[in-house]
């Protein structure tokens, strides 16, 4: 008789995989933009990410959500958030690897591309703690609007020290940044904000009164906040602790009870005479903070690509060890089609994410073409890659069957996280409309054409798709109803161009045939029968 306690036909724990060096699709995505294949720091991130130690921190951090502490035992207002030790372990490692603001002060080549690769790899361990990492990264380009505020905060934001002490910035070894833009009556329409900012008469100091419906990373040391100043909507730097050591007024009302992202704290906050320092000109709040939004959108794309990759790894690992009907699942023709389809989706997302990161490096060097490319490619990628993620993660979960539906597998965590990046920093429609706004600038369309045109003649199906886009652009002013279709097509063309130029012929052909030429059933696992599934699947690890 079979032993009822015996364990057979189960995949072993996922460990011993270097998430950087064994990711050939990431290597191909990086190669055109920087020589990072043997980067020791990235290899170290990948090695730690693939250990059981790292993976063992993901579930506890999510199963033990942060807890709001509004008052201490004596009744003093403290407005602090307590996190599980696994959260602090993840944060310490991420900051130690320099995945927050370090690239902005680095003198190494391709610092933003390097950071993007590390963020992509490390986010596969646990995505929630990427929020404060991303906010901190994104705060720097906005802070450069003020020499004094920038010199005060940027060096500490770029530090690789994780310092949770509640102290003035001058006494900290490292700080984190958050953001407060949206209000309950306005949401994405930040110009409807009602929070007021009153000048104190002392330089750029103001007193803020109002609320924020979503305040990211409420445990952070400093926040970029929008408020209505006398001359209009303006951006302010709001520290949690003032220079004299007193706490700033930062009344946390509650933490959001979210679908996913359970390890990370998102809050509602009220300001009652809260001290803020104006960043940029009065009335230029959106223009000032838009640099932060652009950087966080990049991380939304990176984070979604990371979720795709981790889901793909889990599906491939499981099917490589699990047998059914006489063979390994991975060797079954139907499953090979699914895995190959998931693989090209993941690789296309990774290629576009790294191309965007390379554009940041070029933009920082003064490349106007790169700036124009970022202006249109960021909302395109944010719309398309983030929108594709929930469908892909769901399919990967299904590869594990019932095993993937239980919390211990980690797939439910990924699935709950999968819609997030499509919502934060502008939902799908907001980004599709932003594409239309970008297209009103001739240099943006030209940048897109230059990028996709680099593959011109390599695949007639891609050439035809680009022609279709140009025909659809005949009247952008009347294109709002079709904005999402247009954004999807333009993003897929960008991905196809990158894969045709830099990936394998098998991957590029499968992507173009399915995503552009229409030879696809619309669900994963319906690639053309002529697809060389083995060549695509075997490259996943």
GIQUI-V986648 format. One record per pair of residues at least 6 apart in sequence whose ideal C-beta (glycine too) atoms are under 8 Angstrom apart, sorted by the first residue. I is the first residue (numbers start at 1). GAP is how many residues later the second one is. D is the distance in Angstrom with one decimal. If there is no record, write none. Layout:
i = [I:I]
gap = [GAP:GAP]
d = [D:D]
This chain:
i = [9:9:10:10:11:11:11:11:11:12:13:14:14:14:14:14:15:15:15:15:16:17:17:17:18:18:18:18:18:19:19:19:19:19:19:19:20:20:20:20:20:20:20:20:20:21:21:21:22:22:22:23:23:23:24:25:25:25:25:25:25:25:25:25:25:26:26:26:26:26:26:27:28:28:28:28:28:29:29:29:29:29:29:29:29:30:30:30:30:30:31:31:32:32:32:33:33:33:33:33:33:33:34:34:34:34:34:34:36:36:36:36:36:39:39:41:41:41:41:42:42:42:42:44:45:45:45:45:46:48:48:49:49:49:49:54:54:55:55:57:57:57:57:57:58:58:58:58:58:58:59:59:59:59:60:60:60:61:61:61:61:61:61:61:61:61:62:62:62:62:62:63:63:64:64:65:65:65:66:66:66:66:66:66:66:66:66:66:67:67:67:68:68:68:68:68:68:68:69:69:69:69:69:70:70:70:70:70:71:71:72:77:77:78:79:79:79:79:79:80:80:81:81:81:81:81:81:83:83:83:84:86:87:87:88:88:90:90:90:90:91:91:91:91:92:93:94:94:94:94:94:95:95:95:95:95:95:96:96:97:97:97:98:98:98:98:99:99:99:99:99:99:100:100:100:100:100:100:100:101:101:101:101:101:101:101:101:102:102:102:102:103:103:103:103:103:104:104:104:104:104:104:104:105:105:105:108:110:110:111:112:112:112:112:112:113:113:113:113:113:115:115:116:116:116:116:116:116:116:117:117:119:119:119:119:119:119:119:120:120:120:120:120:120:120:121:122:123:123:123:123:123:124:124:124:124:124:126:126:127:127:127:127:127:127:127:128:128:128:128:128:128:129:129:130:130:131:131:131:131:131:132:132:132:132:132:132:132:132:133:134:134:134:134:135:135:135:135:135:135:135:135:136:136:136:136:136:137:137:138:138:138:138:138:138:138:138:138:139:139:139:139:139:139:139:140:140:140:140:140:141:141:141:141:142:142:142:142:142:142:142:143:143:143:143:143:143:143:143:144:144:144:145:145:145:145:145:146:146:146:146:146:149:149:149:152:153:153:153:153:153:156:156:156:156:156:156:157:157:157:157:159:159:159:160:161:161:162:163:163:163:163:164:165:165:166:166:166:167:167:168:168:168:168:168:168:169:169:169:169:169:169:170:172:175:175:175:176:176:176:176:176:177:177:177:177:177:177:178:178:178:178:178:178:178:178:178:179:179:179:179:179:179:179:179:179:180:180:180:180:180:180:180:180:180:180:181:181:181:181:181:181:181:182:182:182:182:182:183:183:183:183:183:183:183:183:183:184:184:185:185:186:186:186:187:188:188:188:190:190:190:190:191:191:193:193:193:193:193:194:194:195:195:195:195:195:195:195:195:195:195:196:196:196:196:196:196:197:197:197:197:197:197:197:197:197:197:198:198:198:199:199:199:199:200:200:203:204:204:205:205:205:205:206:206:206:206:206:206:206:207:207:207:207:208:208:208:208:208:208:208:208:208:209:209:209:209:210:210:210:211:211:211:211:211:212:212:212:212:213:214:214:214:214:215:215:215:215:215:215:216:217:217:218:218:218:218:218:218:218:219:220:221:221:221:222:222:222:222:223:223:223:223:224:224:224:224:224:224:224:225:225:225:225:225:225:226:226:226:226:226:226:226:227:227:227:227:227:227:228:229:229:229:229:230:231:231:231:232:232:232:233:233:233:234:234:234:234:234:234:234:234:234:235:235:235:235:235:235:235:236:236:236:236:237:237:237:237:238:238:238:238:238:238:238:239:239:240:240:240:241:241:242:242:248:248:249:249:249:249:249:250:250:250:251:251:251:251:252:252:252:253:253:253:253:254:254:255:255:255:256:256:256:258:259:259:259:260:260:260:260:260:260:260:261:261:261:262:279:280:280:281:293:293:294:294:295:296:296:297:297:297:297:297:297:298:298:298:298:298:300:300:300:300:300:300:301:301:301:301:301:301:301:301:301:301:302:302:303:304:304:304:304:304:304:304:304:305:305:305:305:305:305:307:307:307:307:307:308:308:308:308:308:308:308:308:308:309:309:310:311:311:311:311:311:311:311:311:312:312:312:312:312:312:312:313:313:314:314:314:314:314:314:314:314:315:315:315:315:315:315:315:315:316:316:316:316:316:318:318:318:318:318:319:319:319:319:319:319:320:320:320:321:322:322:323:324:325:329:329:330:330:330:333:334:335:336:336:336:337:337:337:337:337:338:338:338:338:339:339:339:339:339:340:340:340:340:340:340:341:341:341:341:341:341:341:342:342:342:342:343:343:343:343:343:344:344:344:344:344:344:344:345:345:345:346:347:347:347:347:348:348:348:348:348:348:348:349:349:349:349:351:351:351:351:351:352:352:352:352:352:352:352:353:353:355:355:355:355:356:356:356:356:359:359:359:359:360:360:362:362:363:363:363:368:369:369:372:372:372:372:372:373:373:373:373:375:375:375:375:375:376:376:376:376:376:376:376:377:377:377:377:379:379:379:379:379:379:379:380:380:380:380:380:380:380:381:381:382:382:382:382:383:383:383:383:383:383:383:383:383:384:384:384:384:384:385:386:386:386:387:387:387:389:389:389:389:390:390:390:390:391:392:392:393:393:393:393:394:394:395:395:395:396:396:396:397:397:397:397:397:397:398:400:400:403:404:404:405:405:406:407:422:426:428:429:429:431:432:432:432:432:433:433:435:435:435:435:436:436:436:436:436:438:439:439:439:440:445:448:448:449:451:451:452:452:452:452:452:452:453:453:454:454:455:455:455:455:455:456:456:457:458:458:459:459:459:459:459:461:461:461:461:462:462:462:462:462:462:464:465:465:465:465:465:465:466:468:469:469:469:469:472:472:472:472:472:473:473:479:492:492:493:495:495:496:496:496:496:496:499:499:499:499:500:500:504:504:504:506:506:506:506:507:507:509:510:510:510:510:510:513:513:513:513:513:514:514:514:514:519:520:520:520:527]
gap = [313:314:311:312:306:307:309:310:311:309:39:36:41:299:300:303:35:36:37:40:34:33:296:524:25:28:29:31:32:26:27:30:31:102:105:294:6:22:23:25:26:27:29:97:101:22:25:26:24:28:519:23:98:286:515:284:318:321:322:325:326:478:482:514:515:91:94:95:283:324:328:10:319:323:474:475:476:318:321:322:324:325:326:469:473:6:7:83:87:324:6:471:326:469:470:77:80:321:322:324:325:328:75:76:79:80:324:327:6:74:77:78:81:75:78:56:57:73:77:72:75:76:79:53:52:73:76:77:75:6:45:72:73:75:76:39:71:70:355:29:32:33:68:69:28:32:67:68:352:355:348:349:351:354:24:25:26:22:23:25:26:29:65:67:68:202:64:66:200:201:351:199:344:20:22:190:197:198:15:16:17:18:21:153:189:197:198:199:14:15:188:12:13:184:186:187:197:199:9:10:11:12:13:7:8:9:181:182:6:7:6:170:174:169:139:168:171:172:173:86:139:137:138:171:174:184:186:136:180:182:179:177:42:176:74:76:35:36:39:173:38:41:42:71:70:29:6:28:35:36:39:38:64:65:66:67:79:64:66:21:25:63:8:17:20:62:16:19:20:23:34:38:32:33:36:37:57:58:76:35:36:38:39:53:56:57:76:9:13:56:58:8:9:11:12:34:7:33:36:37:50:53:54:49:50:53:6:248:251:250:245:246:248:249:252:241:244:245:247:248:22:242:182:186:237:238:240:241:244:237:240:11:14:15:180:183:184:187:182:185:186:189:230:233:234:185:8:7:179:180:183:184:182:183:185:186:189:137:287:134:176:179:180:287:290:293:132:133:134:135:136:289:134:135:169:173:85:86:130:133:135:44:45:46:84:85:87:88:132:166:161:162:165:169:41:42:43:44:81:82:85:161:21:39:40:41:84:158:162:39:41:153:154:155:156:157:158:161:14:18:38:40:83:85:153:10:14:17:18:155:150:151:153:154:82:93:137:146:147:149:150:6:7:10:11:14:81:94:136:6:10:147:90:134:135:143:146:58:91:131:133:134:88:128:130:17:16:22:24:69:84:13:16:17:18:19:65:17:18:19:20:14:15:16:14:12:13:12:9:10:11:12:55:6:7:74:75:81:74:78:71:73:74:75:76:77:6:52:53:70:72:74:73:49:45:46:47:41:43:44:45:46:40:43:44:45:46:47:37:38:39:40:41:42:44:45:46:36:37:38:44:45:46:110:113:117:32:34:35:36:43:44:45:46:58:89:9:12:31:33:44:45:108:6:8:30:31:32:7:9:10:11:12:27:28:29:30:27:29:7:9:6:7:8:26:238:239:242:36:43:95:96:42:95:17:33:34:35:40:16:34:13:14:15:16:17:30:31:32:33:76:12:13:14:31:32:33:9:10:11:30:31:32:37:39:79:81:8:9:11:6:7:30:31:6:7:74:73:74:70:71:72:73:21:23:30:69:70:71:72:66:67:68:69:17:19:28:30:63:65:66:67:68:62:63:64:65:17:60:61:42:57:58:59:60:13:56:57:59:55:42:52:53:54:8:37:51:52:53:54:50:47:48:32:34:37:47:48:49:51:46:20:18:19:20:15:16:17:18:14:15:16:17:11:12:13:14:55:65:68:10:11:12:13:46:51:7:8:9:10:59:60:63:6:7:9:44:49:58:6:49:53:54:56:52:50:51:52:50:51:53:50:52:53:44:45:46:47:48:49:50:51:54:43:44:45:49:50:53:54:40:41:42:43:39:40:41:42:10:12:33:36:37:38:39:9:36:7:8:10:6:7:6:33:26:27:22:23:24:25:26:19:21:24:18:19:20:21:15:16:17:14:15:16:17:13:14:10:11:12:10:11:12:8:157:160:161:153:155:156:157:158:159:160:155:156:159:154:9:7:8:7:132:133:80:84:65:128:129:81:82:85:128:129:134:55:58:59:62:80:82:86:121:122:124:125:48:51:52:55:77:80:81:84:85:120:51:55:118:45:81:82:84:85:114:117:118:41:44:45:47:48:80:82:86:107:110:111:34:37:38:41:42:80:81:84:85:37:41:104:31:35:81:82:85:86:100:103:27:30:31:34:80:84:228:227:228:82:85:86:90:95:96:97:100:23:24:27:80:81:82:84:85:14:23:221:224:225:11:81:82:85:86:9:10:11:16:20:80:8:9:10:7:6:7:6:8:7:6:70:6:9:207:200:191:64:197:198:201:188:189:190:194:196:57:61:186:187:60:194:197:198:201:170:187:191:193:196:197:54:169:173:183:184:185:186:50:53:54:182:164:193:194:196:197:155:163:166:167:170:183:192:43:47:179:46:152:156:160:164:144:147:148:150:151:163:167:36:39:40:146:144:147:148:151:152:25:29:33:139:142:143:146:28:32:22:96:139:143:18:21:22:25:11:14:15:18:10:14:7:8:7:8:11:75:78:81:69:71:72:74:75:74:75:77:78:63:66:68:69:72:59:62:63:68:69:71:72:70:71:74:117:47:52:53:55:56:59:108:51:55:68:107:110:111:114:110:113:39:43:44:49:39:45:48:49:52:101:104:105:108:103:104:107:108:111:106:35:36:42:35:41:101:29:30:32:33:25:28:29:32:133:26:132:18:21:22:25:21:24:128:129:130:8:15:18:7:8:14:15:17:18:6:9:11:6:7:8:6:7:6:6:6:8:56:54:55:56:51:52:54:55:47:50:48:51:52:55:40:43:44:47:50:6:6:34:37:36:28:42:46:17:43:46:10:14:41:42:44:45:13:44:43:47:7:41:42:45:46:7:10:6:42:43:37:41:49:50:53:51:52:55:56:31:34:35:38:50:54:52:24:27:28:31:51:52:27:21:17:20:21:24:7:10:13:14:17:6:13:7:23:24:23:16:20:12:15:16:19:20:8:9:12:13:8:12:31:32:35:25:26:29:30:29:32:22:17:18:21:22:26:6:7:14:15:18:6:12:13:14:9:6:7:8:6]
d = [6.3:5.6:7.4:7.3:5.9:4.7:7.4:3.8:5.8:6.6:6.2:7.7:6.9:7.1:6.9:5.2:6.5:6.3:4.6:7.2:6.5:4.2:7.3:7.0:6.8:4.4:5.1:7.9:5.4:7.6:4.3:4.1:5.0:4.8:5.7:7.9:6.9:4.9:5.6:6.1:2.6:7.6:7.6:7.1:5.1:5.6:5.7:7.9:7.5:8.0:5.6:7.5:7.6:7.0:5.2:7.8:7.6:6.7:4.0:5.4:7.5:7.3:7.9:7.1:7.9:6.6:7.0:7.6:7.7:5.7:7.5:5.8:7.7:7.3:5.4:5.3:7.8:7.6:4.9:4.4:7.5:4.1:7.5:7.6:7.0:5.0:7.3:6.8:6.0:5.6:7.0:6.8:7.9:7.3:5.3:6.7:5.5:6.5:7.1:7.8:3.6:7.7:6.8:3.7:4.8:7.0:7.0:7.9:6.1:7.0:7.0:6.1:6.2:6.6:7.9:6.9:7.8:7.5:7.2:6.8:5.5:5.8:7.0:7.6:5.4:4.8:5.1:5.5:5.2:5.4:6.8:5.4:5.8:6.0:5.1:7.7:4.9:6.4:7.5:3.9:5.3:5.6:7.3:6.5:7.6:8.0:5.9:4.0:6.4:6.6:7.0:7.5:6.7:6.9:5.8:7.9:4.2:7.8:5.5:4.1:4.7:6.2:5.8:6.8:7.1:4.0:7.3:6.6:4.5:4.7:5.6:7.7:7.8:3.9:7.6:7.8:5.0:7.0:4.9:6.4:5.0:7.7:7.4:7.8:6.4:7.5:7.4:4.2:7.0:4.6:7.9:7.9:5.9:5.9:6.6:5.0:7.8:7.5:6.1:7.8:4.8:7.1:6.0:6.6:7.0:5.9:7.9:6.3:5.8:6.2:5.1:7.9:7.1:7.6:7.8:7.8:5.4:6.2:4.4:7.4:7.2:5.8:4.6:7.5:7.1:4.8:7.7:7.4:7.9:7.6:7.6:7.9:6.1:5.7:7.5:7.3:6.9:5.5:4.6:7.9:5.5:7.2:7.6:5.6:4.4:7.3:7.1:5.8:6.4:7.7:5.2:7.3:7.8:5.8:7.1:4.6:6.6:5.4:7.1:5.6:6.6:7.7:7.8:6.8:7.5:5.3:6.1:5.2:5.0:6.0:5.4:7.7:7.9:4.9:4.0:5.2:6.8:7.5:7.4:5.2:5.3:7.2:5.0:7.0:4.1:4.3:8.0:7.4:6.8:5.1:6.4:3.7:4.8:7.2:4.4:7.5:7.8:7.9:4.4:7.4:6.7:8.0:6.0:6.9:7.0:4.4:7.0:7.2:5.3:6.9:5.3:7.7:4.1:4.8:7.1:6.6:4.7:5.1:7.8:5.7:7.5:7.5:7.5:5.7:6.7:6.2:7.9:3.4:8.0:7.0:7.7:7.0:7.1:7.9:6.7:5.4:7.8:7.6:5.1:6.0:4.8:7.4:7.2:6.7:7.9:7.5:7.9:5.0:7.0:5.3:3.8:7.6:5.0:7.8:6.0:4.0:7.5:6.4:7.9:7.5:5.9:6.9:6.3:7.7:4.9:7.9:8.0:5.0:6.7:3.5:3.9:7.2:6.1:6.4:6.9:5.6:6.1:5.8:7.2:4.7:7.8:5.0:7.7:7.0:7.7:4.0:7.3:6.1:7.4:8.0:7.7:5.5:3.9:7.5:7.2:5.1:5.3:5.6:5.5:5.1:6.8:7.0:5.4:7.8:5.1:4.6:7.6:5.9:6.8:7.7:7.7:7.8:4.4:7.6:7.8:3.5:4.5:7.1:7.6:6.2:3.7:7.5:7.4:5.9:5.9:8.0:5.6:6.0:7.4:7.8:3.9:6.8:7.6:6.0:5.8:7.0:6.7:5.9:5.7:4.6:4.3:5.7:4.6:5.7:5.8:7.8:7.9:7.2:6.9:5.1:7.6:7.9:7.8:5.4:4.3:5.3:7.9:7.7:7.8:7.9:5.4:7.2:5.3:6.1:6.1:6.2:6.3:6.9:7.8:6.0:7.2:5.7:5.7:7.7:5.8:4.3:7.9:7.8:5.8:7.6:6.1:6.1:3.5:7.4:7.1:4.0:3.8:6.1:5.1:4.6:4.6:7.1:7.7:7.9:6.7:6.7:5.9:7.4:6.0:7.6:7.7:5.1:6.8:5.3:7.6:5.9:5.9:6.6:7.1:6.6:7.7:8.0:7.1:6.7:7.6:3.9:6.2:6.4:7.3:4.2:5.6:7.9:7.3:5.5:7.2:5.3:6.9:7.0:6.4:4.9:3.7:6.4:7.9:3.7:7.4:4.6:7.8:7.5:4.9:7.6:6.2:5.1:7.6:7.8:6.4:7.8:3.8:7.6:4.5:7.5:5.4:7.4:4.3:7.2:7.5:6.5:5.4:7.9:7.3:7.5:7.6:5.3:6.9:6.9:6.5:6.8:5.3:4.9:7.8:7.3:5.2:6.3:6.8:7.3:6.2:6.2:5.1:7.2:4.1:6.0:6.7:3.4:5.7:7.9:7.6:6.3:7.0:5.3:5.6:7.1:7.9:6.6:6.0:7.3:7.6:5.5:6.8:6.3:6.3:5.8:6.9:6.0:6.8:2.7:6.6:7.2:7.5:7.2:4.2:6.5:6.4:7.1:5.2:6.0:6.2:5.2:7.9:4.2:7.2:5.2:4.0:6.5:4.5:6.2:6.1:6.3:7.6:6.0:5.0:7.5:7.4:5.5:7.5:7.2:6.4:6.0:8.0:5.1:4.2:6.4:7.6:5.9:8.0:7.6:6.7:6.3:7.6:5.1:7.4:6.1:4.8:6.8:6.5:7.6:6.8:5.2:6.5:6.9:4.2:7.6:4.4:7.7:4.9:5.6:6.2:6.4:7.5:6.5:7.4:5.4:7.8:6.9:6.7:4.8:7.0:7.0:6.9:5.1:7.9:6.0:7.3:6.1:7.9:7.5:7.1:7.9:7.2:4.7:6.7:4.4:6.2:7.6:7.0:7.9:5.6:7.6:5.5:7.6:4.0:6.6:6.2:7.2:6.8:5.5:7.3:6.2:6.8:5.0:6.9:7.6:4.5:8.0:7.8:6.1:7.4:6.5:7.7:7.0:5.8:5.8:7.3:4.9:7.9:4.9:7.9:6.2:5.9:7.3:6.0:7.6:4.9:7.6:6.3:7.4:6.4:5.8:8.0:7.0:7.6:7.5:7.1:4.5:7.2:8.0:6.6:7.8:3.6:4.3:6.3:3.3:7.4:6.6:4.1:6.4:5.9:7.9:7.1:7.5:4.9:6.3:6.8:4.3:7.7:7.3:4.5:5.5:7.4:4.3:4.1:4.8:3.4:6.3:5.8:6.2:6.4:4.6:8.0:5.2:6.7:7.4:7.9:6.2:7.2:4.5:7.9:5.8:7.4:6.8:5.7:5.8:5.8:6.5:5.6:6.1:5.8:5.4:6.5:5.2:5.8:4.4:7.7:6.2:7.5:6.4:6.4:4.4:7.5:6.5:5.2:7.3:5.5:7.2:4.2:6.6:6.1:6.9:5.6:5.3:6.7:5.3:4.3:6.7:7.3:6.5:5.7:7.2:7.9:7.4:7.8:3.0:4.4:7.6:7.5:6.0:7.6:6.1:5.5:7.5:5.6:7.0:3.5:7.8:5.8:7.4:7.0:5.9:8.0:7.5:4.8:5.1:7.2:4.7:5.1:7.1:7.8:7.8:5.6:6.7:6.9:6.5:5.5:5.7:3.9:7.9:6.4:5.6:7.5:7.1:4.8:6.3:7.7:4.6:5.8:5.1:6.8:7.5:5.0:7.4:5.3:6.6:5.1:4.6:7.8:4.4:7.7:4.6:7.6:7.2:4.1:4.9:7.8:4.5:6.2:5.5:6.1:5.7:6.1:5.8:7.8:6.5:4.3:5.3:7.8:7.7:5.9:5.3:7.1:5.3:6.6:6.2:7.5:8.0:6.4:4.6:3.6:7.2:7.1:5.4:7.8:5.1:6.1:4.8:7.9:6.1:6.3:7.3:7.7:6.2:8.0:6.9:7.6:7.4:6.9:6.2:7.7:7.9:6.5:6.4:7.9:4.1:7.9:3.8:6.7:7.0:6.0:7.3:4.8:6.7:7.5:6.3:4.9:6.9:7.6:6.9:3.9:4.2:5.8:6.7:5.8:6.5:7.9:4.8:7.3:7.0:5.0:7.0:7.3:7.5:5.0:7.6:6.9:6.8:7.0:7.6:6.7:7.2:4.1:7.1:5.6:4.7:7.1:5.5:7.4:6.1:6.7:6.5:5.7:3.7:7.3:7.7:7.9:4.8:7.1:6.6:5.9:6.2:4.6:4.1:5.3:8.0:7.9:7.3:4.4:5.5:7.2:5.2:6.0:6.2:5.9:5.9:7.5:5.4:6.4:7.4:5.4:7.8:5.5:5.2:4.8:7.4:7.9:6.5:6.3:5.3:7.4:7.2:6.9:6.2:5.8:7.8:8.0:3.9:7.7:7.5:6.0:5.8:7.6:4.7:7.0:7.9:7.6:6.4:4.2:6.0:6.7:6.9:7.6:5.1:6.4:7.3:5.9:5.3:6.3:6.9:7.0:7.4:7.8:7.8:5.9:6.8:5.9:6.4:5.9:4.6:5.3:4.8:7.0:8.0:7.0:7.7:3.5:4.6:4.8:5.9:7.8:6.1:7.0:7.5:4.2:5.5:7.0:3.9:4.1:7.4:7.7:6.2:5.1:7.1:8.0:5.2:7.4:6.6:4.2:7.0:4.1:7.3:6.1:5.4:7.6:7.1:7.4:6.5:7.5:4.2:7.4:4.0:4.9:6.6:7.3:7.8:5.8:7.9:5.7:5.5:4.4:6.5:6.2:7.5:7.7:7.1:6.9:4.8:8.0:5.5:4.1:5.4:7.0:7.3:4.7:7.3:6.6:6.5:5.7:3.5:6.9:7.9:7.4:4.2:3.8:7.6:5.3:5.5:7.8:4.7:7.6:6.9:7.1:7.4:4.1:5.1:7.6:7.3:7.9:7.0:7.6:5.2:5.2:4.3:6.3:7.6:7.8:4.3:7.4:7.7:7.1:7.8:4.2:6.9:4.4:7.7:7.5:5.8:6.9:6.1:6.2:5.7:4.2:8.0:7.4:6.9:7.4:7.4:5.6:6.8:6.6:7.4:6.8:7.0:4.0:4.6:7.4:4.3:6.8:5.6:6.6:6.9:4.7:7.0:5.9:5.8:6.7:5.5:7.7:4.2:5.5:6.7:5.1:6.5:7.2:6.5:7.2:7.7:6.2:6.2:7.4:5.4:5.0:6.1:7.8:4.4:7.6:7.9:6.3:6.3:6.1:7.4:4.2:4.4:5.3:6.2:7.9:7.0:4.9:7.3:7.4:5.5:7.3:7.8:5.4:5.1:7.1:5.4:4.4:6.7:5.0:6.6:6.3:5.7:6.2:7.9:6.8:7.4:5.3:7.2:4.4:7.9:5.7:6.9:7.2:5.5:5.7:6.3:7.5:7.1:8.0:5.6:7.3:7.6:7.5:6.2:4.9:6.0:7.1:6.9:7.4:7.3:5.9:5.2:6.8:5.7:5.8:4.3:5.2:7.7:4.6:7.1:6.9:8.0:6.9:7.6:4.8:4.2:5.4:5.8:7.5:7.7:5.7:7.6:4.9:7.9:6.2:4.7:7.3:7.5:5.4:7.5:3.7:7.8:5.6:7.1:4.8:5.7:6.8:7.7:7.5]
